[in-house]
Amino acid sequence: MLRALSTHLFLNQRLHSAQLELASRAGAQAVELFAARQHFDYADRDHVAELASWFASNPLKPWSMHAPLFPDREMGRAGAPAVNVLHPEKARRIAAMDEIKRALETAELIPFRNLVVHLGERDDGWSLRSIEYAQTALEHLGAFARPLDVRILVENLVSEPTTPEHLVEILELGHLKSVGSCLDVGHANITTGVTQAIATLNTRIVSVHAHDNQGVKDEHLWPGDGTIEWAAAAKALKQLPEPPVIVLEVHQSFATDPKVQVRIEQAFALFD
């Protein structure tokens, strides 16, 4: 299994080469870029070009990008609306897709091959309308991503439309065969359970967000510091026909830990 690090770890910092080099030293073979303007400013062509130049001359690969959750630099704390492709207002849905496409365009310079997308927010409900909005968004984003050679991956969250069962229903009803899934084991631990989520999403799993929690809230702890049964999860993942990429996605507060490189190394050793 390819080992990757999400730059979510450095969410409170502007993304630069030193962080990517730390990831490489810790054993990461690839990264998932977290599209947040205060961190990875996908709208700043100079920033994108700077990172593209670094990737072009280093072995660390850009495996995926996490689509933006907010369009501002403060993660919505100043009142900016969330990027929500399931919002009841059409104008909000269009604005959300435009923001995601803005991030997708960076694939012209940084050749990541997968885009992880959230379908809605925590309080969104499950209905025929949410199915319709989700399918429309995925079709639209898929058409935009295809010429860039990027695959869309939907992530299981803790909302009704994004349970593994509902994600499969959205994809099957919409005949969205090219859309894969990013299994978030932390979210699964809070909801359906990790092994059940793997069984449900099954062959659609392309990537795995690996972090831990106590089964109550989304803490993004280091693997092994929560209640996830990693041996059982590994066994279930190994039964998939194609091994997914494991992306370590821990909380940004850990970035200031003097032993952060060691903790990343230990997490990758656990995956092995």
Backbone bond lengths (Angstrom), bond angles and torsions (degrees), N, CA, C in turn:
res aa  C-N    CA-C-N  psi(-1)  N-CA   C-N-CA  omega(-1)  CA-C   N-CA-C  phi
1 M - - - 1.454 - - 1.526 110.08 -
2 L 1.335 115.64 129.72 1.456 120.50 176.61 1.520 109.40 -65.31
3 R 1.324 116.98 135.97 1.467 122.29 -179.10 1.514 109.59 -103.09
4 A 1.325 115.41 125.05 1.461 120.18 -178.01 1.521 110.15 -130.43
5 L 1.314 115.36 157.02 1.463 121.80 176.52 1.516 108.70 -119.70
6 S 1.326 116.42 130.42 1.456 120.37 173.02 1.522 109.17 -79.04
7 T 1.324 116.29 135.22 1.457 119.17 177.68 1.527 111.35 -75.16
8 H 1.331 116.61 5.11 1.462 121.50 170.73 1.531 110.11 -53.80
9 L 1.327 116.88 -29.22 1.465 121.68 177.33 1.525 111.20 -56.31
10 F 1.330 117.27 -31.93 1.464 122.08 -176.42 1.537 111.68 -107.32
11 L 1.324 116.18 27.67 1.461 121.88 -172.58 1.525 113.46 -56.44
12 N 1.324 117.24 -30.95 1.471 120.91 -177.97 1.524 113.01 -86.51
13 Q 1.332 116.46 3.67 1.457 120.91 -178.22 1.526 109.62 -125.38
14 R 1.312 116.62 152.27 1.465 120.22 173.71 1.526 108.03 -68.73
15 L 1.307 117.21 131.91 1.462 120.99 -177.75 1.527 110.61 -70.83
16 H 1.343 115.75 129.22 1.462 119.90 178.76 1.523 109.52 -146.81
17 S 1.315 115.86 178.54 1.463 121.31 -171.07 1.525 113.09 -63.05
18 A 1.331 119.30 -33.47 1.460 121.31 -177.66 1.527 111.44 -60.93
19 Q 1.323 117.38 -38.13 1.464 120.66 178.80 1.525 110.95 -69.49
20 L 1.321 116.44 -38.78 1.463 120.37 177.71 1.528 110.70 -66.64
21 E 1.325 116.17 -37.63 1.465 120.05 177.63 1.526 111.17 -67.34
22 L 1.330 117.55 -36.47 1.466 121.02 175.26 1.530 110.09 -61.62
23 A 1.321 116.22 -43.83 1.462 120.50 178.48 1.530 110.82 -58.99
24 S 1.321 115.85 -43.37 1.465 120.21 -179.46 1.530 111.10 -65.52
25 R 1.322 117.46 -43.56 1.468 120.90 179.05 1.527 110.95 -62.61
26 A 1.319 117.23 -31.98 1.466 121.03 -178.00 1.522 112.51 -79.97
27 G 1.319 117.62 -3.31 1.456 120.26 175.70 1.511 115.45 107.44
28 A 1.327 117.73 3.42 1.464 119.56 177.21 1.522 109.52 -70.51
29 Q 1.319 115.28 138.92 1.465 120.84 175.07 1.519 111.74 -99.09
30 A 1.335 115.18 -15.27 1.464 120.79 -177.79 1.523 108.58 -155.99
31 V 1.332 115.79 170.20 1.460 120.65 176.74 1.526 109.78 -134.12
32 E 1.333 114.11 156.18 1.455 120.64 166.58 1.524 106.90 -108.61
33 L 1.301 116.53 119.53 1.460 121.89 179.94 1.523 108.97 -78.29
34 F 1.326 116.22 128.19 1.459 120.25 179.51 1.520 108.01 -96.39
35 A 1.336 115.74 112.20 1.457 121.46 -174.33 1.522 110.62 -79.19
36 A 1.319 115.52 93.09 1.457 123.08 173.96 1.519 105.55 -138.68
37 R 1.311 118.22 129.15 1.466 120.68 -166.76 1.522 113.97 -63.75
38 Q 1.336 118.22 -28.70 1.461 118.73 177.74 1.531 111.20 -75.42
39 H 1.309 116.43 -11.05 1.469 122.78 -175.99 1.525 110.44 -114.70
40 F 1.306 117.30 -73.58 1.462 122.43 172.87 1.523 106.87 -110.02
41 D 1.317 116.57 102.51 1.458 121.23 -175.38 1.524 109.63 -86.65
42 Y 1.306 115.14 89.33 1.462 122.59 -177.55 1.527 112.41 -64.15
43 A 1.330 117.88 -17.74 1.464 120.80 178.91 1.529 112.35 -88.71
44 D 1.314 117.51 -7.48 1.468 122.88 -179.97 1.525 108.01 -97.91
45 R 1.318 116.73 103.72 1.476 120.76 -174.70 1.526 111.54 -63.15
46 D 1.321 117.50 -32.34 1.466 119.69 178.88 1.530 110.61 -67.17
47 H 1.329 116.47 -41.98 1.465 120.26 178.19 1.516 110.29 -63.64
48 V 1.329 116.77 -44.79 1.466 121.18 179.09 1.525 110.17 -61.61
49 A 1.322 117.28 -44.48 1.467 121.15 -179.12 1.527 111.46 -64.33
50 E 1.319 116.36 -38.05 1.470 121.02 178.63 1.529 110.64 -61.26
51 L 1.338 116.54 -45.88 1.459 120.49 179.83 1.530 111.06 -70.45
52 A 1.321 116.84 -36.75 1.469 120.38 178.33 1.521 110.67 -60.86
53 S 1.326 116.10 -40.69 1.464 120.60 179.04 1.530 110.71 -63.84
54 W 1.332 116.55 -39.40 1.466 119.93 179.34 1.534 110.33 -65.09
55 F 1.323 117.20 -46.86 1.470 120.03 -179.62 1.529 111.59 -61.92
56 A 1.330 116.65 -34.59 1.461 120.60 -177.96 1.523 112.60 -65.30
57 S 1.319 116.96 -22.77 1.470 119.79 -176.31 1.531 113.17 -116.18
58 N 1.331 117.16 14.49 1.460 121.25 179.62 1.525 110.92 -135.07
59 P 1.349 117.33 153.72 1.467 119.82 -176.07 1.522 114.76 -74.19
60 L 1.337 118.44 -20.46 1.458 121.00 179.84 1.529 109.55 -63.89
61 K 1.320 117.41 130.34 1.453 121.84 -173.58 1.532 112.08 -103.74
62 P 1.329 117.62 144.23 1.459 120.70 171.82 1.527 109.40 -83.65
63 W 1.330 116.89 95.91 1.461 121.69 -175.95 1.526 111.77 -73.00
64 S 1.337 116.62 -44.87 1.456 119.76 -173.37 1.522 110.50 -153.26
65 M 1.322 113.83 171.06 1.457 121.18 171.97 1.520 108.15 -130.13
66 H 1.333 116.26 139.50 1.455 120.51 172.44 1.518 106.95 -90.43
67 A 1.323 117.13 124.94 1.457 121.41 -177.92 1.526 110.69 -61.16
68 P 1.334 117.92 151.57 1.466 120.42 -179.28 1.519 112.48 -63.15
69 L 1.328 115.63 145.05 1.465 122.28 176.57 1.521 111.51 -99.52
70 F 1.336 115.80 -24.79 1.469 121.94 177.78 1.528 107.85 -140.66
71 P 1.329 117.58 152.21 1.463 119.77 -177.94 1.529 114.01 -88.54
72 D 1.337 117.81 -2.26 1.464 120.59 -174.62 1.524 111.23 -108.77
73 R 1.321 116.06 -171.79 1.466 121.83 -179.60 1.520 112.66 -98.26
74 E 1.325 117.83 5.60 1.455 121.03 -174.70 1.527 112.37 -123.26
75 M 1.325 117.24 16.28 1.469 123.19 178.18 1.530 111.67 52.23
76 G 1.353 115.56 39.50 1.452 120.95 175.48 1.510 116.30 82.52
77 R 1.330 117.64 -3.32 1.467 119.41 -174.87 1.523 112.62 -66.37
78 A 1.336 117.41 -22.50 1.463 120.59 179.08 1.526 112.20 -93.82
79 G 1.320 115.81 6.64 1.461 119.64 176.18 1.510 116.26 107.13
80 A 1.323 118.59 -1.16 1.466 120.11 178.55 1.530 109.70 -64.78
81 P 1.327 118.10 137.59 1.466 120.31 -179.27 1.525 111.79 -70.43
82 A 1.308 115.56 149.10 1.466 120.65 178.72 1.525 110.64 -67.96
83 V 1.318 115.66 155.45 1.458 122.03 172.66 1.533 106.89 -78.50
84 N 1.313 116.22 103.40 1.463 121.05 -171.69 1.524 110.11 -132.22
85 V 1.328 117.12 104.30 1.472 121.32 -178.44 1.526 112.33 -78.08
86 L 1.340 117.71 -2.76 1.463 121.22 177.11 1.529 112.41 -108.08
87 H 1.302 117.75 8.59 1.468 120.54 -175.59 1.532 110.49 -61.51
88 P 1.338 117.57 142.04 1.473 120.23 -179.97 1.535 113.86 -59.64
89 E 1.339 117.57 -29.82 1.459 120.45 -179.04 1.533 110.42 -85.29
90 K 1.322 114.70 126.68 1.463 119.77 -177.38 1.522 111.70 -59.37
91 A 1.338 116.94 -40.41 1.466 119.94 -179.23 1.523 111.64 -60.83
92 R 1.336 116.51 -37.28 1.470 120.58 177.98 1.522 110.95 -67.83
93 R 1.323 116.63 -38.64 1.473 119.46 179.36 1.527 110.27 -66.30
94 I 1.309 116.69 -41.82 1.467 120.36 179.43 1.526 110.30 -64.76
95 A 1.336 116.56 -43.50 1.469 120.12 178.74 1.520 111.14 -61.60
96 A 1.326 116.23 -38.29 1.471 120.33 179.20 1.525 110.80 -64.48
97 M 1.327 117.10 -44.90 1.464 119.80 179.86 1.521 111.13 -66.40
98 D 1.325 117.20 -35.99 1.468 119.84 177.28 1.525 111.23 -63.70
99 E 1.334 116.44 -38.94 1.469 119.78 179.33 1.521 111.13 -66.71
100 I 1.327 116.61 -40.91 1.464 120.21 178.23 1.528 110.43 -65.30
101 K 1.332 116.82 -40.57 1.469 120.06 178.63 1.528 110.57 -64.50
102 R 1.324 117.12 -34.66 1.460 121.09 177.32 1.539 109.63 -59.51
103 A 1.325 116.05 -42.52 1.463 120.34 177.51 1.530 111.30 -69.46
104 L 1.326 116.11 -38.98 1.471 120.75 -179.58 1.527 112.09 -60.36
105 E 1.304 116.94 -33.39 1.462 120.46 -176.90 1.523 113.03 -60.80
106 T 1.339 117.17 -19.33 1.471 119.21 179.57 1.529 111.64 -67.35
107 A 1.342 117.14 -14.73 1.468 120.20 177.09 1.526 111.43 -64.58
108 E 1.334 117.72 -15.66 1.462 120.47 175.32 1.529 110.76 -65.11
109 L 1.339 116.91 -27.67 1.469 121.41 -178.54 1.523 112.80 -111.98
110 I 1.341 116.42 -37.53 1.466 121.19 179.33 1.530 107.12 -110.02
111 P 1.322 118.61 110.09 1.466 120.66 -168.38 1.530 115.07 -80.82
112 F 1.349 116.65 59.87 1.465 118.11 172.42 1.519 108.41 -74.64
113 R 1.325 116.44 155.76 1.464 119.89 -171.88 1.520 113.84 -116.00
114 N 1.335 117.59 -1.86 1.466 120.22 -178.88 1.521 109.82 -141.93
115 L 1.334 116.03 142.58 1.455 121.40 176.29 1.524 108.53 -121.83
116 V 1.337 116.58 119.32 1.466 121.95 179.99 1.527 108.59 -88.36
117 V 1.338 116.16 124.33 1.460 122.04 -174.03 1.520 110.61 -119.20
118 H 1.340 116.16 137.32 1.465 122.46 170.38 1.532 108.34 -91.56
119 L 1.309 116.49 132.88 1.460 121.01 174.30 1.526 108.40 -97.24
120 G 1.331 115.88 93.05 1.454 120.57 176.18 1.511 114.28 84.48
121 E 1.347 113.86 -166.55 1.453 122.48 -177.80 1.525 110.63 -119.56
122 R 1.334 115.04 176.60 1.463 121.89 -173.15 1.529 113.10 -54.81
123 D 1.325 118.00 -40.42 1.464 120.84 -172.84 1.526 114.14 -91.79
124 D 1.325 118.35 3.74 1.463 120.00 178.67 1.531 110.27 -67.21
125 G 1.324 115.72 138.61 1.462 120.53 -179.02 1.520 112.49 -94.51
126 W 1.319 114.42 170.68 1.466 122.16 -179.39 1.529 108.78 -100.26
127 S 1.324 115.87 123.14 1.455 120.54 -178.33 1.525 108.76 -159.62
128 L 1.322 115.60 171.88 1.465 119.82 175.86 1.525 110.57 -60.91
129 R 1.328 116.04 -33.28 1.456 120.31 179.56 1.525 111.22 -68.15
130 S 1.335 117.34 -40.96 1.474 119.32 178.99 1.528 110.76 -66.67
131 I 1.329 116.42 -34.76 1.474 119.61 175.54 1.528 109.95 -62.71
132 E 1.333 116.04 -46.27 1.467 120.96 -179.70 1.528 111.17 -61.26
133 Y 1.324 117.30 -46.84 1.460 120.78 -178.73 1.529 111.06 -63.92
134 A 1.332 116.12 -40.57 1.467 119.89 -179.99 1.528 110.86 -64.16
135 Q 1.319 116.68 -45.31 1.463 120.00 -179.35 1.525 111.49 -64.87
136 T 1.339 116.44 -40.88 1.465 120.07 178.54 1.523 110.88 -61.60
137 A 1.339 116.17 -44.40 1.467 120.52 -179.92 1.526 111.18 -63.54
138 L 1.321 116.77 -44.63 1.464 120.11 -177.62 1.528 111.53 -67.66
139 E 1.326 117.20 -38.06 1.468 120.09 176.35 1.525 110.57 -63.64
140 H 1.317 115.74 -44.60 1.470 121.54 -178.01 1.528 110.98 -65.64
141 L 1.328 116.18 -48.06 1.458 119.60 -179.71 1.524 111.54 -67.42
142 G 1.325 116.13 -36.30 1.454 119.93 178.20 1.522 111.79 -62.84
143 A 1.335 116.72 -41.07 1.461 120.71 178.74 1.532 110.94 -65.26
144 F 1.328 116.43 -36.11 1.467 120.66 178.74 1.524 110.84 -72.20
145 A 1.342 116.97 -36.23 1.462 121.64 -175.38 1.523 113.21 -78.95
146 R 1.320 116.95 -26.71 1.466 120.44 -172.65 1.530 113.24 -57.63
147 P 1.324 119.92 -47.78 1.478 118.49 179.11 1.522 113.81 -64.55
148 L 1.337 116.18 -19.40 1.460 121.08 178.17 1.525 111.91 -88.76
149 D 1.334 115.58 0.08 1.475 122.20 -178.71 1.526 111.22 61.48
150 V 1.331 115.99 41.19 1.464 122.50 179.30 1.526 108.94 -116.61
151 R 1.320 115.81 136.26 1.463 122.34 178.26 1.526 109.11 -100.49
152 I 1.327 117.12 140.41 1.454 122.23 178.09 1.531 109.03 -88.86
153 L 1.346 116.05 133.13 1.460 122.47 176.70 1.521 108.60 -122.06
154 V 1.325 117.60 128.60 1.467 120.44 176.61 1.527 108.86 -95.40
155 E 1.317 115.59 140.76 1.466 121.50 -176.26 1.529 111.02 -105.56
156 N 1.324 117.07 135.66 1.463 120.42 171.92 1.522 109.16 -72.69
157 L 1.335 115.78 130.02 1.460 121.10 -179.26 1.527 108.56 -114.49
158 V 1.327 117.46 -146.58 1.468 120.56 177.67 1.528 110.26 -119.52
159 S 1.333 116.63 18.69 1.462 121.93 179.18 1.526 109.64 -101.77
160 E 1.320 116.26 165.02 1.464 120.83 -178.36 1.530 113.35 -60.83
161 P 1.337 119.56 -45.89 1.468 117.98 -177.61 1.525 114.37 -68.58
162 T 1.336 117.72 -13.75 1.463 118.99 -172.68 1.523 113.82 -114.53
163 T 1.326 117.04 20.55 1.465 117.82 169.14 1.525 107.25 -65.73
164 P 1.313 118.90 154.41 1.466 118.99 178.33 1.530 112.84 -53.54
165 E 1.341 116.63 -41.16 1.463 120.06 -179.64 1.523 111.54 -62.58
166 H 1.319 117.12 -43.39 1.462 120.12 -178.72 1.520 111.95 -72.20
167 L 1.318 118.12 -34.51 1.462 119.99 175.81 1.521 110.75 -62.02
168 V 1.325 116.26 -43.97 1.467 120.08 178.31 1.526 110.18 -62.13
169 E 1.330 116.92 -41.06 1.467 120.39 179.11 1.526 111.03 -62.72
170 I 1.331 117.16 -44.22 1.468 120.91 177.97 1.518 110.75 -58.29
171 L 1.325 116.77 -46.88 1.462 120.91 -176.05 1.527 111.86 -69.90
172 E 1.319 116.98 -39.57 1.464 119.58 -178.14 1.522 111.84 -72.91
173 L 1.335 117.71 -42.90 1.462 120.51 179.32 1.532 111.03 -64.86
174 G 1.330 116.00 -32.60 1.455 120.36 -179.99 1.520 113.84 -89.14
175 H 1.347 117.44 0.76 1.472 122.70 -178.20 1.531 110.73 53.02
176 L 1.323 115.00 40.72 1.470 121.29 -176.95 1.526 109.49 -91.43
177 K 1.313 115.74 68.84 1.460 121.48 -174.12 1.523 113.18 -68.58
178 S 1.323 117.37 -24.87 1.467 119.36 -177.39 1.527 112.59 -84.45
179 V 1.335 117.30 -9.20 1.463 120.78 -179.48 1.524 109.66 -88.08
180 G 1.316 116.67 128.12 1.460 121.22 177.67 1.512 110.79 -102.64
181 S 1.325 115.66 -169.38 1.458 119.50 178.77 1.521 110.33 -129.86
182 C 1.323 113.70 149.63 1.461 121.75 170.46 1.518 105.95 -108.44
183 L 1.309 116.55 109.48 1.462 121.20 179.30 1.521 109.15 -77.66
184 D 1.326 116.68 118.16 1.458 120.99 174.89 1.528 107.31 -98.80
185 V 1.330 116.10 107.59 1.468 119.41 -174.50 1.523 111.73 -69.39
186 G 1.348 117.12 -29.46 1.461 119.74 177.38 1.513 111.07 -65.32
187 H 1.328 117.34 -45.74 1.463 121.30 177.48 1.523 110.77 -64.12
188 A 1.324 116.29 -39.25 1.465 119.99 179.59 1.523 111.30 -64.74
189 N 1.328 116.36 -35.10 1.469 120.30 -179.74 1.526 111.58 -65.37
190 I 1.334 116.65 -29.21 1.457 121.34 179.07 1.528 111.40 -80.10
191 T 1.323 116.94 -27.02 1.464 120.99 -171.87 1.530 112.05 -111.06
192 T 1.316 117.11 -96.79 1.469 120.82 -170.10 1.521 114.65 -80.16
193 G 1.331 116.58 -19.34 1.465 120.64 -171.02 1.522 109.09 101.98
194 V 1.327 116.69 144.10 1.464 121.37 -172.39 1.521 112.43 -66.87
195 T 1.308 117.81 -50.18 1.470 119.27 -176.77 1.521 111.45 -65.42
196 Q 1.336 117.21 -34.75 1.461 119.67 177.13 1.524 110.57 -66.95
197 A 1.323 117.12 -39.44 1.470 120.74 178.45 1.527 110.77 -63.71
198 I 1.328 116.63 -40.11 1.465 120.37 178.12 1.524 110.20 -64.05
199 A 1.326 116.55 -43.06 1.466 120.65 179.92 1.529 111.13 -63.24
200 T 1.328 117.18 -36.03 1.467 120.73 -177.49 1.522 112.03 -76.58
201 L 1.327 117.28 -48.59 1.462 120.66 -178.75 1.528 111.75 -75.25
202 N 1.295 116.10 -34.32 1.467 124.31 170.17 1.525 113.69 46.48
203 T 1.326 117.29 -121.19 1.462 121.39 -171.37 1.526 113.14 -68.74
204 R 1.336 117.73 -9.44 1.466 119.55 177.41 1.528 111.59 -79.02
205 I 1.339 117.82 -13.21 1.467 120.64 -176.85 1.525 110.09 -70.87
206 V 1.312 115.72 118.66 1.464 122.54 178.13 1.520 110.51 -108.24
207 S 1.337 115.25 -34.71 1.454 121.67 -174.51 1.524 109.01 -139.86
208 V 1.335 116.32 153.63 1.463 122.01 -179.04 1.518 109.28 -128.80
209 H 1.336 116.95 123.50 1.459 121.11 170.47 1.522 107.96 -85.34
210 A 1.319 116.06 115.65 1.459 122.00 -175.48 1.524 110.74 -106.13
211 H 1.315 115.79 117.77 1.464 123.82 172.81 1.515 106.04 -163.23
212 D 1.306 118.17 176.21 1.464 120.90 -171.24 1.526 110.16 -129.98
213 N 1.326 115.66 165.05 1.467 122.13 174.27 1.526 108.23 -162.04
214 Q 1.322 115.70 -179.88 1.465 121.40 -178.93 1.531 112.12 -93.83
215 G 1.318 116.78 10.27 1.454 120.46 177.81 1.511 114.78 85.92
216 V 1.342 117.13 8.23 1.470 120.80 -177.16 1.526 111.18 -118.03
217 K 1.340 117.37 -49.34 1.456 120.72 -179.99 1.530 110.49 -134.48
218 D 1.330 114.61 164.42 1.463 121.66 -173.06 1.525 109.91 -82.79
219 E 1.323 117.30 87.83 1.463 122.12 -171.66 1.526 114.40 -91.59
220 H 1.313 118.70 -21.26 1.465 123.14 -177.80 1.529 111.35 55.10
221 L 1.325 115.76 51.19 1.458 122.00 177.22 1.524 110.28 -79.69
222 W 1.334 115.07 165.77 1.467 119.83 172.71 1.533 108.67 -63.32
223 P 1.314 118.51 140.28 1.465 120.35 176.20 1.532 111.01 -54.52
224 G 1.324 115.55 130.57 1.454 121.10 -177.45 1.509 113.32 101.21
225 D 1.339 117.40 -12.87 1.462 120.87 -179.91 1.526 112.46 -95.50
226 G 1.313 117.38 4.64 1.461 121.94 179.67 1.514 111.27 -127.75
227 T 1.324 116.64 -149.71 1.470 121.15 -173.40 1.522 114.10 -107.12
228 I 1.327 117.95 3.30 1.468 119.52 179.37 1.524 110.07 -66.40
229 E 1.311 116.37 134.62 1.470 122.16 176.56 1.527 107.61 -87.68
230 W 1.314 115.46 92.98 1.463 120.52 -172.16 1.525 113.09 -67.78
231 A 1.314 117.63 -32.88 1.467 119.65 179.01 1.523 110.50 -63.64
232 A 1.326 116.03 -42.39 1.470 120.09 178.93 1.525 110.65 -67.28
233 A 1.339 116.11 -39.11 1.463 119.81 178.53 1.521 110.78 -64.24
234 A 1.336 116.61 -43.03 1.458 120.65 179.65 1.520 111.28 -63.11
235 K 1.313 116.05 -41.37 1.467 120.01 179.02 1.524 110.77 -60.86
236 A 1.330 116.45 -43.85 1.463 120.34 -179.50 1.529 111.19 -66.79
237 L 1.328 116.99 -40.07 1.466 120.25 -179.76 1.527 111.46 -67.23
238 K 1.322 116.53 -35.45 1.467 119.80 -179.60 1.523 112.87 -67.90
239 Q 1.323 116.85 -17.33 1.457 120.65 178.68 1.522 113.08 -83.69
240 L 1.336 116.31 -7.83 1.457 119.38 177.14 1.524 109.80 -71.48
241 P 1.341 117.97 146.19 1.467 120.03 -178.48 1.528 113.51 -63.09
242 E 1.336 116.93 -33.63 1.464 121.11 178.07 1.528 108.58 -120.38
243 P 1.332 118.27 125.32 1.472 119.27 -179.69 1.524 110.81 -67.40
244 P 1.332 118.13 128.88 1.466 120.11 178.25 1.522 111.14 -77.75
245 V 1.307 115.31 164.20 1.467 120.71 173.78 1.520 107.93 -83.05
246 I 1.329 116.89 134.23 1.458 121.87 179.97 1.527 108.50 -96.59
247 V 1.324 116.13 119.27 1.465 122.06 -177.57 1.528 108.73 -112.12
248 L 1.319 116.63 113.45 1.460 121.63 177.45 1.528 108.64 -73.36
249 E 1.345 116.86 119.24 1.467 120.97 -175.37 1.538 109.53 -129.10
250 V 1.330 115.84 79.35 1.466 120.32 -176.93 1.527 110.79 -100.24
251 H 1.334 115.73 170.53 1.458 122.55 -171.81 1.527 112.06 -68.58
252 Q 1.335 115.02 145.78 1.467 120.37 -177.32 1.521 113.84 -65.14
253 S 1.322 117.53 -19.33 1.472 119.41 179.77 1.526 111.84 -66.69
254 F 1.338 117.72 -20.04 1.461 120.86 -179.09 1.525 112.54 -77.81
255 A 1.325 118.00 -9.92 1.466 120.70 -176.44 1.527 112.31 -63.14
256 T 1.338 117.36 -27.08 1.467 120.56 -177.69 1.528 112.84 -89.79
257 D 1.317 117.56 -0.36 1.464 121.45 177.86 1.529 108.72 -67.88
258 P 1.336 118.86 125.29 1.469 120.32 179.62 1.527 112.77 -59.37
259 K 1.335 116.24 -22.22 1.464 120.30 -178.84 1.521 111.72 -101.95
260 V 1.335 117.78 24.26 1.459 119.90 -175.04 1.527 111.65 -60.89
261 Q 1.333 117.84 -38.87 1.466 119.16 179.46 1.518 111.07 -63.21
262 V 1.331 116.24 -41.74 1.466 120.34 178.53 1.521 110.59 -63.09
263 R 1.334 117.19 -40.88 1.468 120.24 -179.91 1.528 111.30 -65.31
264 I 1.321 116.54 -37.38 1.470 119.14 176.33 1.532 109.73 -64.29
265 E 1.325 116.56 -44.36 1.461 121.29 179.03 1.524 110.62 -59.60
266 Q 1.335 117.09 -42.12 1.456 121.22 179.83 1.527 111.58 -65.71
267 A 1.333 116.39 -37.81 1.460 119.83 177.97 1.535 111.03 -65.32
268 F 1.327 116.57 -42.01 1.468 119.40 178.16 1.533 110.41 -65.84
269 A 1.339 117.24 -36.31 1.475 120.35 177.19 1.527 109.95 -63.53
270 L 1.326 117.02 -37.22 1.461 120.63 177.14 1.528 109.96 -63.59
271 F 1.347 117.44 -40.88 1.463 119.83 178.37 1.523 110.25 -61.58
272 D 1.332 116.30 -42.09 1.469 119.33 179.42 1.521 111.84 -60.42
